[in-house]
Amino acid sequence: MDTFDSQLTRTRTARPSAVGNSRVSTKTPPPPPPEPKKTMEWVPATMDPANKKAAELLAVSTEAFMKHVSTDQSTGRKLSYAEMRMMYG
């Protein structure tokens, strides 16, 4: 009959060490996917000019897009959220 101490010793020695563990991956992680090309192929030709300009700016810069859609292009006045939604949907 085994004693508790001998069972504990067997349990401790049965575990693989972290240094020689064959389950640890030595592979380098895959490179990140390439940045998507910012082309205007997804913009329909039938899109109205205001939305087309906004889509072009969105492909380049989020900040430029937000400035464009929150400004009235004819007067330069800042648009309210409701006005912006009416114009750009």
Residue, then its C-alpha position, 0 to 999 in steps of 0.5 A: m500500500d502506497t503512502f500519501d507521500s509516495q503518491l505525491t512524489r510520483t505525481r510531482t515527477a510525472r509532470p513534464s518540465a516547462v523547459g523541456n516541454s515539447r508542447v511549447s511552440t517555437k514557431t514565429p507567428p505569421p506576419p500580419p495581413p497586408e493593408p487593404k488597398k484604398t481604391m474607389e472600386w467599391v463606390p458606385a458610379t451612380m452615387d451622388p457627388a456629395n456622398k462620392k466625395a465623402a466616400e473618397l475622403l473616408a478611404v483616405s482619412t477618418e478625420a477628413f471624412m468627419k470634418h467634411v460631412s459635418t460641414d456645409q460645403s456651400t457655406g462652411r457652416k457646421l452642420s447639426y447631426a440631423e442635417m448631416r444625416m439628411m445629406y449623407g444618409 
